[in-house]
């Protein structure tokens, strides 16, 4: 990426970081001492990530001058940047930058893109991990290996905890996550203690069409 493109990107992001209201001068001073360095690091990291994605778009023959004239793209960049400033979770930050990269490449409706960004803002990184797994278990095990072989059809909850063993004793936590995903229309199953009809079905996608769009936009 050339220097002109970097200047354009920095100019685009300059107004992206909102201010936080503080109660009085003392609070403001304390906030500045405690949070200025981490906030600066987070800001620089978010800017660097946005620039990296725009550079990839340039490699694909998108012109930065045209992108910054695209209101949808500008709205996504600034919204993603602001959300990135509010989280330290790496999976969420990656999802936000994927949205920046995929915005000019995706044909989904602008309103859906904004809703998907709101979901990323509201979700934890575990929402994203579980949804990614459920979208394509076969792909997950090709990337991570050690696919379980079930003699009988497992519960959906068993699939999730086999994929992420650290969740084995956190049933209320991952149950709430799948409920969140179901309520937003991203996940097919309301009850994750159901069995599949056939063992072979355990590795089929468990996301809805809407969930598939979400995964393509922010998780790939």
N, C-alpha and C positions, 0 to 999 in steps of 0.2 A: 504494500500500500504506500502510495507516495505521500509527501508532506501535505499537499493540498487536500487530499482526501481526509487525512487526519484532522486538519484544521476544520473542515466542513463537519466532521463527526463531532468534534469537541464543541463546536458552535451549536450543533443540534442538541447536545446533552446539557449545555450550560444551564438551561432553566429547568432541567428535569428533577433536581433534588429539592423537594419541598422543605420549608422551615418547620421547626417544632416549637410551639408556643411554650414559654417558660415563665415561671412566677418570680419576677424580680431579679435584680442584679446579682445577688449572691447565688441564686440557683443557676443563673446563666454562667457565672464564673466557674462554679463547681462542675457543671455539665461540660464546659469547655475543657477543663483540666482532665476529666475522666474519659471523655468520649472523643475528643478531637482527633487523636492519632488513629484509633480504630476506625472512626468514620472516614477519615481521609484514605486509609488503606482500602476500605470497602468501596469507596467512591472510585479510586484509581483502578481497582480490580474490575469493577462494573464497566467503567469506560473502556478499559483494555479489552474486555470480553466483547463489548459491542463493536469495537473497531475490528476485532478479529473476524466476527461474523460478516461485517460489511466487506472486509477484504475477500472473504470466500465468495460473496455475491459478485464482487468485481471480477473474480476469476471465472465466473460463469457468465460474464458479459453484461451484467447489470451495471448501469451507470449511476454513480453516487449522486450526481447532479439531478438525475431524474428521480431517484429514490427519495431525496429530501423534498421534492415537490409533490410526492405522493402522501396525501393526508393520512391514509390508513397506515402506511409504514411509519410515519413520524409518530402517530398516536401509539402504535405498538412499542416502538423503541422507547419512548419516554415512560410509558406505563411499565414496561418490563424493567427499565432502569430503576424506577422508583421502588418497585417491589424488591428488586435485588438489593437495594440499600437497606431493606428491612429484615433481611435474613442472612444467617451465616451458613445455612444448610446447602451443601454443595449440589445435591441433586436438584433442589429447587432453582438454584442459580443456573445450572445447566439447562433446565427446562425453559427458563425465561429466555436464555440466549438462543435456544433452538427455535423459539417462537419468532425472535427477531430474524433469524436466518430463513425460516420457512414462510414468513409473511408474503414476500413477493413471489414465492414459488408455489403457494397453496391457492386452490380455487374455492376454499370454504368461505362462507359468508363473513363479512367483517364483524358483525355482531357476535357470531360464534367465537371468533378469535378473541374478542374482548372478554366474553364469558369464560373462555378457557384460561386466559390470564388471571381472571378473578379466582378461578378454581385453584390455580397454582398458588396464588396468594393465601388462600384459605387452607389449603391442604398442608399436611406435614410431608416430610420426605418419604414416610412410610406409605402414604396414600399413593405416591408416584411409583414406588417400588412394587407394591402389590398389584397396582393396575398394569404395570409393564409386564409382570409375570403372567397375570391372568389374560392379557391380550394375546399371548402366544407362548404357552409353556414349552413347546418344542424349541422355539428360538432361544428361550431362556437357558435351556439345558445344553444347547449347542454352544452357547457363550460361556456357561459356567460348569458344564460337565456333571457327572454323577446323577444321571436321571434315574429315579427310583423305578423298580419294576414291581407293580402291584399284582398280587394273585387274585384279589377281588377288588371291585370298584370302591375307591376311597371317598371319604367326605371331601368337600371342597376345602374345608378347614385343614384337613390332613395335607392336601397339596400345598397350601400356603405355608404351613409350618415345616414341611419337608424342604421347600425352596428356601425358607428363611428360618433355620433352626433356632435363632435367637428369639423367635416369637412363640416358641412352644408353650411357655407357661404364662402367656399374656393374652389369653382368650378374649377377655372383655375389650382389650385394646384393638386387636385386629378385627374382631366382630364389629365394633363401632366403625372402623375404617371401611369395611365392605358395605356396611349400611349407608355410610356417607356416599360412597361411590354409586350404590344402587339408587339412592334418592336423587342423585343428579343425573340419572339416566345413562351412566357410563358402564355399569356392571349388570349382568343379566339376572343374578340370583339374589333373592331376598334372604333366603335361609342357607347359610354355608354349611350346615350340618346335614344337608341332603346328600344322598349318594347319586352318582351317575348311573344311568341304566346299564352302561357297558364300561368295562375297564378302559377300552381304547378311547372312550370319550373324555377321559381325564386330561388328555393333552390337547384337547381342542380349545379354541378361543372362548373365553368366558365374558368378553366385553360385547357391548351393543354396537350397532353401526355408529352411533354417536361417540361411544367410547373409543372406537377405532380411529375416528377423526381426531379425537383428543390426543391419542398416542402418536399419530403421524405428525401432528402439529408441534407438540411440545416434548415428546420423548424420543424422537428419532431425528 
